[in-house]
Amino acid sequence: MGRQMDLTCCRWKAFLVVLVTWAAVYLPGLGKPEFKGEEGRRVLPAVEMLKTGNWVVPRIGGQDYYNKPPGINWLVAASFVLTGEQSELSARLPSAVFVLIFVALLLWMPASPKTASRGGPSPWLSVEARFISAIIFLTNIAVIEKGRLIEIEAVYISLTGIATLLWLNSWSANSSKWLLWLAPSIVLGFGMLVKGPFILIFFYSVVVSVLWYSRRPKDLLAIQHLVGLSVVLLMALGWFYLASQQTSGSKMTGQMSGQLLTRIIRKPDVIYWGRNVARSFTNFLPWLVFIPMLWDKKLTSQIEQAYWTLFRGCQLGLVTGFVVINLMPGMESRYSMPVIPLASVLLGWMLSLRKELCSSEQLWKNILLACFLASCLTAAAGLIFVTRTLIAFVVLALAICATAIVFWKRNAIKYPPLLSLVTAVFVVVAMLQYSCFGLELVTANEKRRPAAMNVNRIVPAGQTLYILKPGNQLNPVIFYIQPPISYVLDANDVNDNMHYLLLKNADLKALKAEGKISKRPGAVLYEFTDDIQGQYRLVQLDYPRD
């Protein structure tokens, strides 16, 4: 009974540190920057779903959008409903929340009711190992970047980690085969609805490797696994069938298969491919320097014999998933990010076996000390040159206090858990500084939201704004436009009844040449430049003709 209370207390303390780290890193200033990059493609279909009530067919700019399944759009729409507002913060919350879900499961999830009754997690990872793994995951540079945006990657890598963790926990405790296969299948099925079938590569790289080392590959033929795999396919194909009933099935199939095939059979470009492979490694910074530890024989020899095959399988699965995805000629560096959860778990496992810091960890400790000093200088510079608000003074005080404490106790940092804790403190300090000072600079240079605000001021209330051929790239601007919007997909459909028309400069010139738009200078009410699509013009079509 005493050990059960100790384990529970230890996990609560670990979870409290992890929760504070997550909140301080992923929430401050989350809704402050305007949407950028791919975010509009995740948000506008969600807005359309809530407007029309059609949650099956995602639409952008008046057209069906099947480059990606709608899983991420569902999450954004659900967040809009739960928060009661359609804002940047509400849209980005799912990414941050899924990061939290993974680390929470990592710390709390038992392998079976039997292990839960003993007050501890599944036996293959200690609480200490799980704590270190959670900190590694939360402070990974790629996870931080994607976890603060509403893009697919943060949700996708978290789902991959959750499915893999569910399977490994059940396998390590020899749980029911139905639990072993069905629980991950539901997660994998939703993962298929978020980004497609690549999630299966990462999951089965681990599963097949563990079964191979355990000499039980025939378990893949078990009825429980076949049922679980059927659940995955039914979830994905069920949506596909419903969507195909509401749109052109051939167009939908062509768009989705085209996206998939360009990743697999794209014409090789050695320079492009090599650059993306290199970036795939940097996605695991700053912890990349510790990865060789996974093949340290002195360290791996400390693994309990009962879990040796599990570790070897995870080790091989990590390498296999990373290599397979990077061999695809059309891959991008972000495609290999789903290996981050497993890499974090294995690295946390190895670090927990350390009795004291090794040379590479001592190096990381010294780098951290230097970073703490730099954080004080950065906060002071931000206070002088960026903003002098009360929060800015608090952030500077926090940086100074954290630096003083770490330097005062630097000789006590002898063990990996303490090093992980110090790393978490530094990342918290750094992210608070970014939220206080960095975002001020970022928002000062925004273009899309100010452009939309200007359009809102020009177009009278109640008037419809027509947008010619909006495509997929203008959508961050469209989110901020308030007047009723109607999309014009063909230039031949432009007519004088469309009082206000937003279009590219090239299309404007073509329509003027055809006499559909007045050549009077006053017809162009506003112009702005999009970084991707180029120059846009807002014109009024009912000006008097020459």
Contacts in CASP RR format, 6 or more apart in sequence:
PFRMAT RR
TARGET T0000
AUTHOR 0000-0000-0000
METHOD contacts of the structure
MODEL  1
MGRQMDLTCCRWKAFLVVLVTWAAVYLPGLGKPEFKGEEGRRVLPAVEML
KTGNWVVPRIGGQDYYNKPPGINWLVAASFVLTGEQSELSARLPSAVFVL
IFVALLLWMPASPKTASRGGPSPWLSVEARFISAIIFLTNIAVIEKGRLI
EIEAVYISLTGIATLLWLNSWSANSSKWLLWLAPSIVLGFGMLVKGPFIL
IFFYSVVVSVLWYSRRPKDLLAIQHLVGLSVVLLMALGWFYLASQQTSGS
KMTGQMSGQLLTRIIRKPDVIYWGRNVARSFTNFLPWLVFIPMLWDKKLT
SQIEQAYWTLFRGCQLGLVTGFVVINLMPGMESRYSMPVIPLASVLLGWM
LSLRKELCSSEQLWKNILLACFLASCLTAAAGLIFVTRTLIAFVVLALAI
CATAIVFWKRNAIKYPPLLSLVTAVFVVVAMLQYSCFGLELVTANEKRRP
AAMNVNRIVPAGQTLYILKPGNQLNPVIFYIQPPISYVLDANDVNDNMHY
LLLKNADLKALKAEGKISKRPGAVLYEFTDDIQGQYRLVQLDYPRD
4 118 0 8 1.000
4 119 0 8 1.000
4 120 0 8 1.000
7 118 0 8 1.000
7 119 0 8 1.000
7 120 0 8 1.000
7 127 0 8 1.000
8 119 0 8 1.000
8 120 0 8 1.000
10 127 0 8 1.000
11 107 0 8 1.000
11 108 0 8 1.000
11 120 0 8 1.000
11 121 0 8 1.000
11 127 0 8 1.000
14 107 0 8 1.000
14 127 0 8 1.000
14 130 0 8 1.000
14 131 0 8 1.000
14 134 0 8 1.000
15 104 0 8 1.000
15 107 0 8 1.000
15 108 0 8 1.000
17 131 0 8 1.000
17 135 0 8 1.000
17 421 0 8 1.000
17 424 0 8 1.000
18 103 0 8 1.000
18 104 0 8 1.000
18 107 0 8 1.000
18 131 0 8 1.000
18 134 0 8 1.000
18 135 0 8 1.000
18 138 0 8 1.000
19 100 0 8 1.000
20 428 0 8 1.000
21 135 0 8 1.000
21 138 0 8 1.000
21 139 0 8 1.000
21 424 0 8 1.000
21 427 0 8 1.000
21 428 0 8 1.000
22 96 0 8 1.000
22 99 0 8 1.000
22 100 0 8 1.000
22 103 0 8 1.000
22 138 0 8 1.000
24 428 0 8 1.000
24 431 0 8 1.000
24 432 0 8 1.000
25 138 0 8 1.000
25 139 0 8 1.000
25 144 0 8 1.000
25 427 0 8 1.000
25 428 0 8 1.000
25 431 0 8 1.000
26 96 0 8 1.000
26 99 0 8 1.000
26 100 0 8 1.000
26 144 0 8 1.000
26 147 0 8 1.000
26 148 0 8 1.000
27 96 0 8 1.000
28 431 0 8 1.000
28 432 0 8 1.000
28 435 0 8 1.000
28 436 0 8 1.000
29 435 0 8 1.000
29 439 0 8 1.000
30 88 0 8 1.000
30 89 0 8 1.000
30 92 0 8 1.000
30 93 0 8 1.000
30 96 0 8 1.000
30 148 0 8 1.000
31 87 0 8 1.000
31 88 0 8 1.000
31 89 0 8 1.000
31 92 0 8 1.000
32 88 0 8 1.000
32 435 0 8 1.000
32 439 0 8 1.000
32 442 0 8 1.000
32 443 0 8 1.000
33 88 0 8 1.000
33 439 0 8 1.000
33 442 0 8 1.000
33 443 0 8 1.000
33 446 0 8 1.000
34 88 0 8 1.000
34 443 0 8 1.000
34 446 0 8 1.000
34 448 0 8 1.000
34 449 0 8 1.000
34 476 0 8 1.000
34 480 0 8 1.000
35 43 0 8 1.000
35 88 0 8 1.000
35 91 0 8 1.000
35 150 0 8 1.000
35 448 0 8 1.000
35 476 0 8 1.000
35 479 0 8 1.000
36 149 0 8 1.000
36 448 0 8 1.000
36 476 0 8 1.000
37 476 0 8 1.000
38 151 0 8 1.000
38 152 0 8 1.000
39 91 0 8 1.000
39 92 0 8 1.000
39 149 0 8 1.000
39 150 0 8 1.000
39 151 0 8 1.000
39 476 0 8 1.000
40 475 0 8 1.000
40 476 0 8 1.000
40 479 0 8 1.000
41 60 0 8 1.000
41 65 0 8 1.000
41 67 0 8 1.000
41 68 0 8 1.000
41 472 0 8 1.000
41 475 0 8 1.000
42 72 0 8 1.000
42 73 0 8 1.000
42 76 0 8 1.000
42 91 0 8 1.000
42 150 0 8 1.000
42 151 0 8 1.000
42 152 0 8 1.000
43 76 0 8 1.000
43 91 0 8 1.000
43 150 0 8 1.000
43 475 0 8 1.000
43 479 0 8 1.000
44 60 0 8 1.000
44 61 0 8 1.000
44 475 0 8 1.000
44 478 0 8 1.000
44 479 0 8 1.000
45 58 0 8 1.000
45 59 0 8 1.000
45 60 0 8 1.000
45 65 0 8 1.000
45 70 0 8 1.000
45 73 0 8 1.000
46 73 0 8 1.000
46 74 0 8 1.000
46 76 0 8 1.000
46 77 0 8 1.000
46 80 0 8 1.000
46 91 0 8 1.000
47 77 0 8 1.000
47 80 0 8 1.000
47 86 0 8 1.000
47 479 0 8 1.000
48 54 0 8 1.000
48 58 0 8 1.000
48 59 0 8 1.000
48 60 0 8 1.000
49 55 0 8 1.000
49 58 0 8 1.000
49 70 0 8 1.000
49 73 0 8 1.000
49 74 0 8 1.000
49 77 0 8 1.000
50 77 0 8 1.000
50 80 0 8 1.000
50 81 0 8 1.000
50 86 0 8 1.000
54 246 0 8 1.000
55 70 0 8 1.000
55 74 0 8 1.000
55 77 0 8 1.000
56 70 0 8 1.000
56 239 0 8 1.000
56 242 0 8 1.000
56 243 0 8 1.000
56 246 0 8 1.000
57 64 0 8 1.000
57 70 0 8 1.000
57 243 0 8 1.000
57 246 0 8 1.000
57 247 0 8 1.000
58 64 0 8 1.000
58 65 0 8 1.000
58 66 0 8 1.000
58 70 0 8 1.000
58 73 0 8 1.000
59 65 0 8 1.000
60 470 0 8 1.000
60 471 0 8 1.000
60 472 0 8 1.000
60 475 0 8 1.000
61 467 0 8 1.000
61 470 0 8 1.000
61 471 0 8 1.000
61 475 0 8 1.000
61 478 0 8 1.000
61 487 0 8 1.000
62 470 0 8 1.000
62 487 0 8 1.000
62 489 0 8 1.000
63 471 0 8 1.000
63 487 0 8 1.000
63 489 0 8 1.000
64 247 0 8 1.000
64 248 0 8 1.000
64 251 0 8 1.000
64 252 0 8 1.000
65 472 0 8 1.000
66 243 0 8 1.000
66 251 0 8 1.000
66 252 0 8 1.000
66 255 0 8 1.000
66 256 0 8 1.000
67 255 0 8 1.000
67 256 0 8 1.000
67 259 0 8 1.000
67 472 0 8 1.000
68 152 0 8 1.000
68 194 0 8 1.000
68 195 0 8 1.000
68 196 0 8 1.000
68 259 0 8 1.000
69 192 0 8 1.000
69 193 0 8 1.000
69 194 0 8 1.000
69 195 0 8 1.000
69 196 0 8 1.000
69 236 0 8 1.000
69 239 0 8 1.000
70 193 0 8 1.000
70 239 0 8 1.000
71 190 0 8 1.000
71 191 0 8 1.000
71 193 0 8 1.000
71 194 0 8 1.000
72 94 0 8 1.000
72 150 0 8 1.000
72 151 0 8 1.000
72 152 0 8 1.000
72 155 0 8 1.000
72 194 0 8 1.000
72 195 0 8 1.000
74 193 0 8 1.000
75 94 0 8 1.000
75 155 0 8 1.000
76 90 0 8 1.000
76 91 0 8 1.000
76 94 0 8 1.000
76 150 0 8 1.000
78 94 0 8 1.000
79 90 0 8 1.000
79 91 0 8 1.000
79 93 0 8 1.000
79 94 0 8 1.000
80 86 0 8 1.000
80 90 0 8 1.000
80 91 0 8 1.000
83 89 0 8 1.000
83 90 0 8 1.000
83 93 0 8 1.000
84 90 0 8 1.000
91 150 0 8 1.000
92 147 0 8 1.000
92 148 0 8 1.000
92 149 0 8 1.000
92 150 0 8 1.000
94 150 0 8 1.000
94 155 0 8 1.000
95 146 0 8 1.000
95 147 0 8 1.000
95 148 0 8 1.000
95 149 0 8 1.000
95 150 0 8 1.000
95 151 0 8 1.000
95 154 0 8 1.000
95 155 0 8 1.000
96 147 0 8 1.000
96 148 0 8 1.000
96 154 0 8 1.000
98 154 0 8 1.000
98 155 0 8 1.000
98 158 0 8 1.000
98 159 0 8 1.000
99 137 0 8 1.000
99 138 0 8 1.000
99 143 0 8 1.000
99 147 0 8 1.000
99 154 0 8 1.000
99 158 0 8 1.000
101 158 0 8 1.000
101 162 0 8 1.000
102 137 0 8 1.000
102 158 0 8 1.000
102 161 0 8 1.000
102 162 0 8 1.000
102 165 0 8 1.000
102 341 0 8 1.000
103 134 0 8 1.000
103 137 0 8 1.000
103 138 0 8 1.000
105 162 0 8 1.000
105 165 0 8 1.000
105 166 0 8 1.000
106 130 0 8 1.000
106 133 0 8 1.000
106 134 0 8 1.000
106 137 0 8 1.000
106 165 0 8 1.000
106 345 0 8 1.000
107 121 0 8 1.000
107 127 0 8 1.000
107 130 0 8 1.000
107 131 0 8 1.000
107 134 0 8 1.000
108 121 0 8 1.000
109 121 0 8 1.000
109 122 0 8 1.000
109 165 0 8 1.000
109 166 0 8 1.000
109 169 0 8 1.000
110 116 0 8 1.000
110 119 0 8 1.000
110 120 0 8 1.000
110 121 0 8 1.000
110 122 0 8 1.000
110 169 0 8 1.000
111 121 0 8 1.000
111 122 0 8 1.000
111 123 0 8 1.000
111 169 0 8 1.000
111 170 0 8 1.000
111 172 0 8 1.000
111 173 0 8 1.000
111 175 0 8 1.000
112 122 0 8 1.000
112 170 0 8 1.000
112 173 0 8 1.000
112 175 0 8 1.000
112 176 0 8 1.000
112 179 0 8 1.000
114 173 0 8 1.000
115 121 0 8 1.000
115 122 0 8 1.000
115 123 0 8 1.000
115 173 0 8 1.000
120 127 0 8 1.000
121 127 0 8 1.000
121 130 0 8 1.000
121 169 0 8 1.000
122 168 0 8 1.000
122 169 0 8 1.000
122 170 0 8 1.000
122 172 0 8 1.000
122 173 0 8 1.000
123 172 0 8 1.000
123 173 0 8 1.000
123 307 0 8 1.000
124 168 0 8 1.000
124 169 0 8 1.000
124 172 0 8 1.000
124 307 0 8 1.000
124 310 0 8 1.000
125 133 0 8 1.000
125 345 0 8 1.000
125 349 0 8 1.000
125 352 0 8 1.000
126 352 0 8 1.000
128 352 0 8 1.000
128 417 0 8 1.000
129 348 0 8 1.000
129 349 0 8 1.000
129 351 0 8 1.000
129 352 0 8 1.000
131 417 0 8 1.000
131 420 0 8 1.000
132 347 0 8 1.000
132 348 0 8 1.000
132 351 0 8 1.000
132 352 0 8 1.000
132 416 0 8 1.000
132 417 0 8 1.000
132 420 0 8 1.000
133 344 0 8 1.000
133 345 0 8 1.000
133 347 0 8 1.000
133 348 0 8 1.000
133 349 0 8 1.000
134 344 0 8 1.000
135 420 0 8 1.000
135 421 0 8 1.000
135 423 0 8 1.000
135 424 0 8 1.000
136 287 0 8 1.000
136 344 0 8 1.000
136 347 0 8 1.000
136 348 0 8 1.000
136 420 0 8 1.000
137 143 0 8 1.000
137 340 0 8 1.000
137 341 0 8 1.000
137 344 0 8 1.000
138 144 0 8 1.000
138 424 0 8 1.000
138 427 0 8 1.000
139 286 0 8 1.000
139 287 0 8 1.000
139 423 0 8 1.000
139 424 0 8 1.000
139 427 0 8 1.000
140 283 0 8 1.000
140 284 0 8 1.000
140 285 0 8 1.000
140 287 0 8 1.000
140 340 0 8 1.000
140 344 0 8 1.000
141 282 0 8 1.000
141 283 0 8 1.000
141 285 0 8 1.000
141 286 0 8 1.000
142 153 0 8 1.000
142 283 0 8 1.000
142 284 0 8 1.000
142 285 0 8 1.000
142 334 0 8 1.000
142 337 0 8 1.000
142 340 0 8 1.000
143 154 0 8 1.000
143 157 0 8 1.000
143 340 0 8 1.000
144 427 0 8 1.000
144 431 0 8 1.000
146 153 0 8 1.000
146 154 0 8 1.000
146 157 0 8 1.000
146 334 0 8 1.000
146 337 0 8 1.000
147 153 0 8 1.000
147 154 0 8 1.000
152 194 0 8 1.000
152 195 0 8 1.000
153 334 0 8 1.000
153 337 0 8 1.000
155 194 0 8 1.000
156 191 0 8 1.000
156 194 0 8 1.000
156 195 0 8 1.000
156 199 0 8 1.000
156 337 0 8 1.000
156 338 0 8 1.000
157 337 0 8 1.000
157 338 0 8 1.000
157 340 0 8 1.000
157 341 0 8 1.000
158 341 0 8 1.000
159 187 0 8 1.000
159 188 0 8 1.000
159 190 0 8 1.000
159 191 0 8 1.000
159 194 0 8 1.000
159 199 0 8 1.000
160 191 0 8 1.000
160 199 0 8 1.000
160 202 0 8 1.000
160 203 0 8 1.000
160 338 0 8 1.000
160 341 0 8 1.000
161 338 0 8 1.000
161 341 0 8 1.000
161 342 0 8 1.000
162 187 0 8 1.000
162 341 0 8 1.000
163 184 0 8 1.000
163 187 0 8 1.000
163 188 0 8 1.000
163 199 0 8 1.000
163 203 0 8 1.000
164 184 0 8 1.000
164 202 0 8 1.000
164 203 0 8 1.000
164 206 0 8 1.000
164 341 0 8 1.000
164 342 0 8 1.000
165 341 0 8 1.000
165 345 0 8 1.000
166 183 0 8 1.000
166 184 0 8 1.000
166 187 0 8 1.000
167 180 0 8 1.000
167 181 0 8 1.000
167 183 0 8 1.000
167 184 0 8 1.000
167 203 0 8 1.000
167 206 0 8 1.000
167 207 0 8 1.000
168 206 0 8 1.000
168 210 0 8 1.000
168 310 0 8 1.000
168 314 0 8 1.000
169 175 0 8 1.000
170 176 0 8 1.000
170 179 0 8 1.000
170 180 0 8 1.000
170 183 0 8 1.000
171 180 0 8 1.000
171 210 0 8 1.000
171 310 0 8 1.000
172 307 0 8 1.000
172 310 0 8 1.000
177 219 0 8 1.000
177 222 0 8 1.000
177 224 0 8 1.000
177 225 0 8 1.000
178 224 0 8 1.000
180 224 0 8 1.000
181 222 0 8 1.000
181 224 0 8 1.000
181 225 0 8 1.000
181 227 0 8 1.000
181 228 0 8 1.000
181 229 0 8 1.000
182 224 0 8 1.000
182 227 0 8 1.000
182 228 0 8 1.000
182 231 0 8 1.000
184 203 0 8 1.000
185 228 0 8 1.000
185 229 0 8 1.000
185 231 0 8 1.000
185 232 0 8 1.000
186 231 0 8 1.000
186 235 0 8 1.000
188 199 0 8 1.000
188 200 0 8 1.000
188 203 0 8 1.000
188 232 0 8 1.000
189 231 0 8 1.000
189 232 0 8 1.000
189 235 0 8 1.000
189 236 0 8 1.000
190 235 0 8 1.000
191 199 0 8 1.000
192 199 0 8 1.000
192 200 0 8 1.000
192 232 0 8 1.000
192 235 0 8 1.000
192 236 0 8 1.000
193 235 0 8 1.000
193 236 0 8 1.000
193 239 0 8 1.000
196 236 0 8 1.000
197 236 0 8 1.000
197 260 0 8 1.000
198 325 0 8 1.000
198 335 0 8 1.000
198 338 0 8 1.000
199 338 0 8 1.000
200 232 0 8 1.000
201 321 0 8 1.000
201 324 0 8 1.000
201 325 0 8 1.000
202 321 0 8 1.000
202 325 0 8 1.000
202 338 0 8 1.000
202 339 0 8 1.000
202 342 0 8 1.000
205 316 0 8 1.000
205 317 0 8 1.000
205 318 0 8 1.000
205 320 0 8 1.000
205 321 0 8 1.000
205 324 0 8 1.000
206 313 0 8 1.000
206 314 0 8 1.000
206 317 0 8 1.000
206 318 0 8 1.000
206 342 0 8 1.000
207 220 0 8 1.000
208 217 0 8 1.000
208 220 0 8 1.000
208 317 0 8 1.000
209 312 0 8 1.000
209 313 0 8 1.000
209 314 0 8 1.000
209 315 0 8 1.000
209 316 0 8 1.000
209 317 0 8 1.000
209 320 0 8 1.000
210 309 0 8 1.000
210 310 0 8 1.000
210 313 0 8 1.000
210 314 0 8 1.000
211 217 0 8 1.000
211 219 0 8 1.000
211 220 0 8 1.000
212 313 0 8 1.000
212 316 0 8 1.000
213 309 0 8 1.000
213 312 0 8 1.000
213 313 0 8 1.000
213 316 0 8 1.000
214 309 0 8 1.000
214 310 0 8 1.000
219 225 0 8 1.000
240 252 0 8 1.000
243 252 0 8 1.000
244 252 0 8 1.000
244 253 0 8 1.000
262 330 0 8 1.000
263 328 0 8 1.000
263 330 0 8 1.000
263 331 0 8 1.000
263 335 0 8 1.000
264 328 0 8 1.000
264 329 0 8 1.000
264 330 0 8 1.000
265 329 0 8 1.000
266 328 0 8 1.000
266 329 0 8 1.000
266 330 0 8 1.000
267 329 0 8 1.000
268 329 0 8 1.000
269 329 0 8 1.000
273 329 0 8 1.000
273 330 0 8 1.000
273 331 0 8 1.000
276 326 0 8 1.000
276 331 0 8 1.000
276 332 0 8 1.000
276 333 0 8 1.000
277 326 0 8 1.000
277 333 0 8 1.000
278 333 0 8 1.000
279 333 0 8 1.000
280 322 0 8 1.000
280 326 0 8 1.000
280 333 0 8 1.000
280 335 0 8 1.000
280 336 0 8 1.000
281 288 0 8 1.000
282 288 0 8 1.000
282 333 0 8 1.000
283 333 0 8 1.000
283 334 0 8 1.000
283 336 0 8 1.000
283 337 0 8 1.000
283 340 0 8 1.000
284 291 0 8 1.000
284 340 0 8 1.000
284 343 0 8 1.000
286 364 0 8 1.000
287 343 0 8 1.000
287 344 0 8 1.000
287 347 0 8 1.000
289 360 0 8 1.000
289 363 0 8 1.000
289 364 0 8 1.000
290 347 0 8 1.000
290 350 0 8 1.000
290 351 0 8 1.000
290 360 0 8 1.000
290 361 0 8 1.000
290 364 0 8 1.000
291 343 0 8 1.000
291 347 0 8 1.000
293 299 0 8 1.000
293 347 0 8 1.000
293 350 0 8 1.000
293 351 0 8 1.000
293 358 0 8 1.000
293 360 0 8 1.000
294 300 0 8 1.000
294 315 0 8 1.000
294 318 0 8 1.000
294 346 0 8 1.000
294 347 0 8 1.000
294 350 0 8 1.000
295 315 0 8 1.000
296 350 0 8 1.000
299 350 0 8 1.000
299 353 0 8 1.000
299 354 0 8 1.000
300 311 0 8 1.000
300 350 0 8 1.000
302 353 0 8 1.000
303 311 0 8 1.000
303 349 0 8 1.000
303 353 0 8 1.000
311 346 0 8 1.000
311 349 0 8 1.000
314 342 0 8 1.000
314 345 0 8 1.000
314 346 0 8 1.000
315 346 0 8 1.000
317 342 0 8 1.000
318 339 0 8 1.000
318 342 0 8 1.000
318 343 0 8 1.000
318 346 0 8 1.000
321 336 0 8 1.000
321 339 0 8 1.000
322 336 0 8 1.000
322 339 0 8 1.000
325 331 0 8 1.000
325 335 0 8 1.000
325 336 0 8 1.000
326 335 0 8 1.000
326 336 0 8 1.000
328 335 0 8 1.000
348 416 0 8 1.000
351 361 0 8 1.000
351 416 0 8 1.000
351 417 0 8 1.000
351 420 0 8 1.000
352 416 0 8 1.000
352 417 0 8 1.000
354 361 0 8 1.000
354 415 0 8 1.000
354 416 0 8 1.000
355 415 0 8 1.000
356 414 0 8 1.000
356 415 0 8 1.000
357 365 0 8 1.000
357 413 0 8 1.000
357 414 0 8 1.000
357 415 0 8 1.000
357 416 0 8 1.000
357 419 0 8 1.000
361 416 0 8 1.000
361 419 0 8 1.000
364 419 0 8 1.000
364 423 0 8 1.000
365 410 0 8 1.000
365 413 0 8 1.000
365 419 0 8 1.000
365 422 0 8 1.000
368 406 0 8 1.000
368 419 0 8 1.000
368 422 0 8 1.000
368 423 0 8 1.000
368 426 0 8 1.000
369 406 0 8 1.000
369 407 0 8 1.000
369 410 0 8 1.000
371 426 0 8 1.000
371 430 0 8 1.000
372 399 0 8 1.000
372 402 0 8 1.000
372 403 0 8 1.000
372 406 0 8 1.000
372 407 0 8 1.000
372 426 0 8 1.000
372 429 0 8 1.000
373 403 0 8 1.000
375 399 0 8 1.000
375 402 0 8 1.000
375 403 0 8 1.000
375 426 0 8 1.000
375 429 0 8 1.000
375 430 0 8 1.000
375 433 0 8 1.000
376 396 0 8 1.000
376 399 0 8 1.000
376 400 0 8 1.000
376 403 0 8 1.000
378 399 0 8 1.000
378 433 0 8 1.000
378 437 0 8 1.000
379 392 0 8 1.000
379 395 0 8 1.000
379 396 0 8 1.000
379 399 0 8 1.000
379 400 0 8 1.000
379 433 0 8 1.000
379 437 0 8 1.000
380 396 0 8 1.000
382 392 0 8 1.000
382 433 0 8 1.000
382 436 0 8 1.000
382 437 0 8 1.000
383 392 0 8 1.000
383 393 0 8 1.000
383 396 0 8 1.000
386 392 0 8 1.000
386 437 0 8 1.000
386 438 0 8 1.000
386 440 0 8 1.000
386 441 0 8 1.000
387 436 0 8 1.000
387 437 0 8 1.000
387 440 0 8 1.000
389 436 0 8 1.000
391 436 0 8 1.000
392 436 0 8 1.000
392 437 0 8 1.000
395 432 0 8 1.000
395 433 0 8 1.000
395 436 0 8 1.000
395 437 0 8 1.000
398 429 0 8 1.000
398 432 0 8 1.000
399 429 0 8 1.000
399 433 0 8 1.000
402 425 0 8 1.000
402 426 0 8 1.000
402 429 0 8 1.000
406 413 0 8 1.000
406 422 0 8 1.000
406 425 0 8 1.000
412 418 0 8 1.000
413 419 0 8 1.000
413 422 0 8 1.000
447 528 0 8 1.000
447 529 0 8 1.000
447 530 0 8 1.000
447 531 0 8 1.000
448 476 0 8 1.000
448 477 0 8 1.000
448 480 0 8 1.000
448 530 0 8 1.000
449 480 0 8 1.000
451 477 0 8 1.000
451 528 0 8 1.000
451 530 0 8 1.000
451 536 0 8 1.000
452 477 0 8 1.000
452 478 0 8 1.000
452 479 0 8 1.000
452 480 0 8 1.000
452 481 0 8 1.000
453 480 0 8 1.000
454 526 0 8 1.000
454 528 0 8 1.000
455 465 0 8 1.000
455 481 0 8 1.000
455 483 0 8 1.000
455 502 0 8 1.000
455 526 0 8 1.000
455 538 0 8 1.000
456 480 0 8 1.000
456 481 0 8 1.000
456 482 0 8 1.000
456 483 0 8 1.000
458 500 0 8 1.000
458 525 0 8 1.000
458 526 0 8 1.000
458 538 0 8 1.000
459 465 0 8 1.000
459 483 0 8 1.000
459 500 0 8 1.000
459 538 0 8 1.000
461 483 0 8 1.000
462 483 0 8 1.000
462 484 0 8 1.000
463 483 0 8 1.000
463 484 0 8 1.000
463 499 0 8 1.000
463 500 0 8 1.000
464 483 0 8 1.000
464 484 0 8 1.000
464 485 0 8 1.000
464 486 0 8 1.000
464 498 0 8 1.000
464 499 0 8 1.000
464 500 0 8 1.000
465 481 0 8 1.000
465 483 0 8 1.000
465 484 0 8 1.000
465 485 0 8 1.000
465 486 0 8 1.000
465 500 0 8 1.000
465 501 0 8 1.000
465 502 0 8 1.000
466 485 0 8 1.000
466 486 0 8 1.000
466 487 0 8 1.000
466 488 0 8 1.000
466 494 0 8 1.000
466 498 0 8 1.000
466 500 0 8 1.000
466 501 0 8 1.000
466 502 0 8 1.000
467 474 0 8 1.000
467 478 0 8 1.000
467 485 0 8 1.000
467 486 0 8 1.000
467 487 0 8 1.000
467 488 0 8 1.000
467 501 0 8 1.000
467 502 0 8 1.000
467 503 0 8 1.000
468 488 0 8 1.000
468 491 0 8 1.000
468 494 0 8 1.000
468 501 0 8 1.000
468 502 0 8 1.000
468 503 0 8 1.000
468 504 0 8 1.000
468 507 0 8 1.000
469 488 0 8 1.000
469 489 0 8 1.000
469 490 0 8 1.000
469 491 0 8 1.000
469 503 0 8 1.000
469 504 0 8 1.000
469 507 0 8 1.000
470 478 0 8 1.000
470 487 0 8 1.000
473 530 0 8 1.000
473 532 0 8 1.000
473 533 0 8 1.000
474 530 0 8 1.000
474 533 0 8 1.000
474 536 0 8 1.000
477 530 0 8 1.000
478 485 0 8 1.000
483 500 0 8 1.000
488 494 0 8 1.000
488 498 0 8 1.000
488 501 0 8 1.000
491 507 0 8 1.000
491 510 0 8 1.000
491 511 0 8 1.000
494 501 0 8 1.000
494 511 0 8 1.000
494 516 0 8 1.000
494 517 0 8 1.000
494 541 0 8 1.000
495 516 0 8 1.000
495 541 0 8 1.000
496 541 0 8 1.000
496 542 0 8 1.000
497 541 0 8 1.000
498 541 0 8 1.000
499 540 0 8 1.000
499 541 0 8 1.000
499 542 0 8 1.000
500 525 0 8 1.000
500 538 0 8 1.000
500 539 0 8 1.000
500 540 0 8 1.000
500 541 0 8 1.000
501 517 0 8 1.000
501 538 0 8 1.000
501 539 0 8 1.000
501 540 0 8 1.000
501 541 0 8 1.000
502 536 0 8 1.000
502 537 0 8 1.000
502 538 0 8 1.000
502 539 0 8 1.000
503 511 0 8 1.000
503 536 0 8 1.000
503 537 0 8 1.000
503 539 0 8 1.000
504 533 0 8 1.000
504 534 0 8 1.000
504 535 0 8 1.000
504 536 0 8 1.000
504 537 0 8 1.000
505 527 0 8 1.000
505 534 0 8 1.000
505 535 0 8 1.000
505 536 0 8 1.000
505 537 0 8 1.000
508 517 0 8 1.000
508 524 0 8 1.000
508 537 0 8 1.000
508 539 0 8 1.000
511 517 0 8 1.000
512 519 0 8 1.000
516 541 0 8 1.000
517 523 0 8 1.000
517 539 0 8 1.000
517 541 0 8 1.000
518 541 0 8 1.000
518 543 0 8 1.000
518 544 0 8 1.000
518 545 0 8 1.000
518 546 0 8 1.000
519 546 0 8 1.000
520 543 0 8 1.000
520 544 0 8 1.000
520 546 0 8 1.000
522 540 0 8 1.000
522 543 0 8 1.000
523 539 0 8 1.000
523 540 0 8 1.000
523 541 0 8 1.000
523 543 0 8 1.000
524 537 0 8 1.000
524 538 0 8 1.000
524 539 0 8 1.000
525 538 0 8 1.000
525 539 0 8 1.000
525 540 0 8 1.000
526 537 0 8 1.000
526 538 0 8 1.000
527 535 0 8 1.000
527 536 0 8 1.000
527 537 0 8 1.000
527 538 0 8 1.000
528 535 0 8 1.000
528 536 0 8 1.000
529 535 0 8 1.000
529 536 0 8 1.000
530 536 0 8 1.000
END
